[in-house]
Amino acid sequence: MAETDLERFVEAPGRDEKIKEVRKMIDAKGIEYLYLQFVSVTGKIMGKGIPADHWESVAKKGFQLVYGATVNLFTDRAGNYLGYGPEAAELIGIPEPETFMQLPWAPEIGRFYCTLFRNREEKENPGGFLTADSRGNLRRMHEDFKAKHGRSLRIGTEPEMMWLKFDENGQPRDGYSKPFCYHIDQFESLRPVSMQVIRYARAMGLDMIQGDHEDAPGQLELNWMFDDVLRNADRLTTYRQICAQVARENGIFACFMTKPFMGVSASGCHHNMSLWRGGEDEFVKCGNNPDDLPGMAENYMYVRGGENTFMPDDDDPQMPGKEGLEAIGGVVHHLQALTAIGSSTVNSYRRLWDTGFWAPIFADWGFQNRTTGLRVSAPGRFEYRSVDSMVNPYLMGSTLLAAMDDGITNKLDPGEPEERNIYEAIKAGKQVKKLPMSLGEALEHLEGSEVVRRGLPGEMYRLYHEYKYDEWARFMSTVTDWDKDTYMECLP
C-alpha cells in the first residue's frame, strides 16, 4: 500500500533527532504541559493540551479532533455546525518539533504548531493532508510556487490593534489613550503594556524593529522584521496571543476588531511583500541567550540575502522591474476577490466606507500613494493595503501566491502607476475599478474568481464561503440600533 502524506511527514529525515532535542528542552526547563495548536479558517487558534510525559507518543501518532474544529466549532443560523456535521471523521494533528516554544508568561507550558491530516481510516485519501488546514495549505502552495517560478515570497505585516478599558458592566469600550497619531506622550501612556508585549515577543523569536501610537483611541502598531511568508504568519498569530495575555495581566482588553469607533482610523494590517531568488536562513537571537533559548532555534531564523526581483531594473527608483510588475499585475487584476480575504468581516467594510481616513478602496497602484489599494512603499517592496486586523494571514498568503502566479504566468500588466490622489484622478476622468464595499459583494467576487479560489484549495473554499456567507446573512437578518433609530417613528 502506498505511503500516506501523514506517514511521510512523521518519518521525514531528521525528525526523530528534533523530537529528542525537544525532550531534552522539556526536561531541562521543567515543562509540565504542552499546547498543540493549529489555525482555523478565520485565523483562530485551536488545538489540545497534553502532559509533557506523552511528548514522544503524540509526536509520532498525533492527536485526534473533530474536523469541525477547523471551522471554530460554531453553528450557522439554523443551528447546524458549520463546515462539518457531527458524523464527520476526526482529523489527525501532528506537532512540528521545530516550532517548540516555552511560553514566557507560563514557563511550565510548551507550545507547538501542528500540521493536520485526514484520519487514517478515511475511505477517501486516508492520511492525506487536510485541506481545511490553512497553515498547511500555505506551506504546500509556497513550495509549489518556488518550484514553478524559482522565487519565494517574503512578507512583513503592520498589525494595528487597540487597547481598551472595561466599563462598569465589564464590557470593553473606551480606548486607553487619546487618538493622537505618533504622539510620544500617548505612546508612553501605554508603555507598561507595549514593553511587556515586546519582551514576550522577543523571547518568542519576533525581531521587533519599531512601534508607534496610531490615530485611534488606544491604538498601537508594533512591527517585527519581514521574513518567509509562513514564518511571518506564525509570528502574527503568536503576536495576537501575546497581546491577549498582556491584556489579561493588565486588566485591559486587546481589541483586534477592525473598526470599533467611527470618526477615527480603523485597525489595518498592511502586507509588505516581495519575491526573492535565493537567500539563506540566519539566526537572530532577539535578546535571548543563544546557549539557553526558550524554544527551538528554528523560531529565531530569518531569511537574509538573495535577489529581490521587485527591485527596479533601470534608473527609475519608483518603477519596479519587469518581474515585479508581472507579479503585482496579478494582484491588481484580482484585488476585488482578494478583498474577501483581506477584509474578511462585516465590520471590515466600516473601514472602507470611512473614506476620510485613507481607506484603500480602489483597485489601482502607485508609488507612495496611500489612496490606492496597492502602493510601492519602498524600492523593491509592495504594500497591499486592503487588509485589516482580522485577517487570517495564512489565507492571505496563499491567495496572494495564487494571484502572483497568474500574473507571472500570463504576464499581466498592472497599468501605469497612479501618482495623483485617486479621487482627483477619477474626477479627471480616470476609469478605476472600486473594491467591493460589503462582505456580501466581496464574497461574490471571490466566488467568480477561479484564480483566487486556487489559493483556497480542496475543502478550504467551501468552508470559508459557508462560514463567511453565514456571517453576512446573520448581519443582513439582524435588526440593529441604527434600524430602530432611523425607522421606528416613521409614518410612511
N, C-alpha and C positions, 0 to 999 in steps of 0.2 A: 504494500500500500504506500502511496506517495507521501512523503514527509509534509506535514502541515506548516502553515506560517507560524503557528504557535511553537511547534517543535523546533523549527529553525531558529526562532527567536531565543528560546531557552537554551539551546545548545550552541549559540554563537561563540566563536573563538574568543577567549579572554574573559568570558562572563563569569566562569567559576572563580577565577582569581579575584575579580571585583567583589563577588559575594563574600569571599573570605576576608577581603580587606574591610568590607563593611562590618563584618563580625568583630574584627579587631577594634574598630572605632566604637562600636556599640559597647563592648566590654570596657574599653579604656575610659569612655565618657560617662559610664553609668546610665546608659539609655535603658529605660524600662518599657517603653511603649512606642509603637510605630504607626504613623498615619500613612495610609496607602491611598493616594488621591489621583483623580482624573478630572477632566473638564467637560461639562455638559454642553449642549448645543448653544446655550446662551452665555457660556463662559463661567458658569457657577462651578465652584469646587465641590466635588462629590467623592465618595470613597468609603473606606472602612478603616478600623483600627485593630491592631493585634498586639499581644505581648511580645516583647523583643526576643523571648526564648524561641519563638516559632519562625524566626527570620529565614533560616535555611529552607524550611519546608515551603513557606509561601513564595520564596524566590524561585523555587522550582515548579511548584504546582499552581501558584497564584491563588486568588480568592474568587468567589462567585458572588454575583449581584444581579438583580433583575435588570433586563435590558432597559426598562423604563427609567432607570436612574440616569441615563444619558439625556433624558428629556425632563429632568428635575423631579420626576415622580409627581407631576401636577396633573390635574384633571381639566378637561375642557368645559365649555359652558353647559354641556349636557351631563356632566359628571363622569364622563369616560376618561380613562387615563390617556394622556397624550402620547402618541408615538407607538406604544406597545401596550397591549392588554395584559391582564394577569395570567393569560395562558401562554405568554411568550417564554422562551427559554431564558436561562441565566448566562450572562457574559462571564468571561474569564479575564481578570485583571492581573497582569504580570508586572511587578515593580522593577524599575530600572535602577540597579545598584549605583550607577554613576551619578544619579540625582540625589543620593542620600544627603540630608542636611539636618543637623541638630537645631531645633528651634531656640533662638537666643533668649526668648522670654519664658521658655519652658524647657530647660536643659535636659529633663528626663525624657523628652519626646524627640523622636527622629521622624523625618518626613521623606517620602519618595513620590515622584511622578510615576505613573503606570501607563503601559500600553494595553489596549483592550482587544480581545479576540472573541470570535464566536465560540459557543460551547463545543466541547469535544464530541458530544453525542448528537450534534445537529445533523439532520438528514442532508441538508444542503451546505456545502463548503464547511465541514466541521473543522474547528481550529483555525479558521481563516481570520484575517484582520477584520475587525468590526468597523464598518464604515460609519457608524454612529459616533466614533471616536474622533472628535475634531482635531485633537493634538496629533494622533497617529496619522490622520489624513494629511496634515500639513507636512509632516516629516517625509512621507512617501511621495507626495507631489513635488516637494522641493528636490528630492533625489532624482525624480524623473526629469524635472526641468533642467537640472545640472547636466544630466546625461545627454539631453537633447540639444541644449544650447551652449554648454560649456561655461555657463555663468551661474553664480549663486546670488541670492537676494539677501541684502543686509538692510536692517530696519532700525531706526531709532524712534521711540514714541515719546510724546509730550503729554503725560497724563495730568489733566486738571481735575481737581475734586474740591469739595467744600467741607469745612469743619463747622459743625452746627452745635448750638446749645439745645438742651431739653427744656420744654416749657413745664408749667406747673402740673400738667397731666402726663408728664413723662414722654411727650412726643417731640421729635426733632423739629425745630422751627427756625430760629434766627441764626444768622451767621455769627461766628465767634469774633470776627473782626469787621472793620468797616471796608466798604468796596472801593478802596483806593489802590489803583494798579501801580506796582513797583515801589510803593512806599515802604521804606525800611522799618518805620515805626510799626506799621501793621504786620509786617513780616516778623518783627521782634515780639509782637503780642502773642504769636503762635510758636515762639521758639521752643518751649518745652515739648510741644508736640512734634514739630518738624525735626528737631535734633534727635528725638527718640526714634522716629521713623528712619532717619539717616543711619543711626547706629545699627539698628536691626538690619537695614538694607545692606549695608557694607558687610556685616557679618555673614550675610547670605549670598554674597557674590555680586551685588549690584554696585558697579563702579560709578558712584554718584559724582556728577560733574557740575551741576548748578541748580538754582532754585529761585523762586520769586513769589511775591504776593500778586495775585491777579486781580481783575477788576469786578469781582463779585464778593458778597459777604463771606468771610472765612475761606476764600478760595486760594489754594496754593498749587503751584506746579513745581515738582521736584524731578529732575532729569538724571538719567544714567547714560553711559556710553552705548552707542549703537553696536549691533552685533548681528550674527546669523539670525534669520527670521524666527526660527523655532526657539532658540535660547532667549531672544528678546521677548517673545510671547510668554515664556515661562517666567521671566523676570517681572513682566507686567502683572501677571497673575499673583506672583509672590508679593509684589508691592501692595496690591489690594488687600491681601491677607494681613500684611504688616499694618496697614492703616487701620483695619478693623480692630486689631489687637491694641494698638496705641490708643485708639478711641476708648476702648474698654478700660484701659489703665488710667485714663484722664477724666472719665465720666462725661465725655462728649460724644458726638456722633460723626462718623466718617461717611460722607454722602457722595455717592458716585452717580446719583440721578443727574441726568443731563441738564435740566433747567428747572430747579426748584423755585426760582424767583424771576418774575418778569421785570423788565426795565434795567437789568444788568446782564453781563455776559453769562452764557451757559458754560458748561464744562466740556471742552473738546478733548480729543486725543489724537492730535495730528501725527501722521505717519510719515517720517522722512526716510526715503528709500533710494537705493542704488543697486545696480547689478555689477558684480565683480568677477574677474577671472583670477584664479589662484588665491594666494593668501595662506597664512599659517596661524594656527591657534597659539596664543601666548597667555601665560599665566599672569593674572593681575591679583595681587594679594588683598586689595580692598581694605587695607588696615589690619588684616589678620596676620597672625604668626604662621608663616608657611610650614613650620615644623609641628604645628598643633592646630590644624584647620578644623572648624566646626562641621565641615562637610567634605565630600569627595572633591578632589582637585578639579574635576570637570566643571564644577559650579563656578569656578573662578577663571575660566578660559574665555578669551575674546579673540575673534579672528582679526588679524592685522595684515597689512600689506596686500599685494596683488595689484591688478589693473582695474581701475574704476571705469567701466565702459560708458558711464554717463558724463564723463568729463568732455569739455569742448574739444572739437577736432582742429579748430583754427584759432585765429586771434580774437574771436568774439567771445568774451567770458560769459556772456549772457545766453549764448546759443549752445545747447547740448550737442554732443556728437551724434552721428547717424544712428548708431546702435541704441543710444539713449532715446532718441526721438521715436524710433520704431516701437520700443517698449512702452514709452509714455503715450504713443498713439493708441495702443491697445487700451490703456487705462482711460484716456479721454473718450474713446469711442464707446466704452462700456460704463461710464460714470453713473448713468441713470440706474442701471441694475445693481452696480456696486453699492449704491446708496442704501439699498435694503439690508446690507451687511454692516456698513459703517454707521448708519443712523438706524438702529435696529429696534427702537421702541416708539410707541405713540408719542411720548414726551420729547423724543429727539427732534421732532419737527417744530416744536416751540422754538428751538434754537434757530432753525432755518427761516421761520416766519419773522423773528425779531431782527429784521434786516439792518437796524441801526447799529448792530454790534458785529460788523464784519462777517455776517453769515455767508458762507460759501455756497451760493445757490445756483451757480451757472456752470455748465459742463464745458469749461474753457480753461486755458492755462496761460501763464505769463511769468515774467521774471520779477520776483519780489512783489507780486501783485496779490494782495490779500482779498480782493473782490472776486477772484476766480476759484473754482473748486480745486485747482491744482496749480502749484507755482514752483519755480526754481528757487529754492530757499538759499542756496549757495551753489557755486560751480560744482557739478557732479552729484547734485542731490535734489530730488524732487520731494515736495511736501504735499501729501494728499490730505486735504483739509475737511472734507465732508465726513469726518469720523469723530465720534464723541466718546464720552467716558464710559458708556455702557457697552462698548464694542467687545465682541469675542475676538481677540487678536489672532487666534488660530484660523478662524473662518476668514478674517480679513486677509491674512497672509496667503491662504490657499486660493482665494478668489482673485487677489492681485496677481498671483502667479498665472492663473488661467487667462486673465486679461493681457498680461505682458506676453505670454506665449502666443496669443492670437496676433498681437501687434508685431512681434518679431517674425512669425511665420508668414504673415500676409503683408508685411512691410507697410503697416498702416501709418498714415500721415496725420499728426495731431493738428496740423494747420499752423499758421503763423502765431507767435506769442502775442498776447494782448497786453500792450503797455499802458493803455488808458484805464481809468476806473471803468469797470464793466458796465455800470449803469449809464455813464456818459457815452460809452461806445454803442450801447443799444439805442439811446436817444438819437445818435448819429446815423442809425440805420443798420447796424450790425445784427445779423440773424444768429442767435445763440440758443442752443437747447438749454432749457431750465431743468434743474434737478427735480425729482418728484418732491412734492410738498406735503405728503402724508405717508404714513406707513402703508396704507392700502394701495396707494399709487405705486410706491416703491416695490411692493410685492408683485404687482402686475408687470413691472419692468423686469424683475428678476425671473418671473415665470416665462417671459418672452425671450430671454437671453440664453441661448444654448451654450454660449461661451462661458458666461459667469457661472452657470449651473455646473460646468465641468469642475469648478472649484469646490463643489458640494457633492462629491461622488457617492455612488451606491445609495444607501439609505439616507444620507445626510440631507439632500434637498427635500425629500418628502417630510422628514422630521422638522426641519426648520420652517418649511412652509406651513405645516399643520400647526406648529406652536405659535408662529407669528400671526397667521391668519386668525386664529382663535383670539389672540390678544387684541387684534384690530376689531374683531366682531364684538368682543366684550365692551370695548370702548364705545363703539357705534351704538350699542344697545343700552348704554348707561345714561340715565338722566342725571345731569351734573348741576352744581350750584349755578353755573352760568345759564343753563336752560331755565331754571326757576327764576333767576333774577331778570332774565330777558323776556320771558313769555307768560309768567304766572298771571299777571294782571292785564293781559291783552284782551281787548274786546274786538275780535276780527270783524 
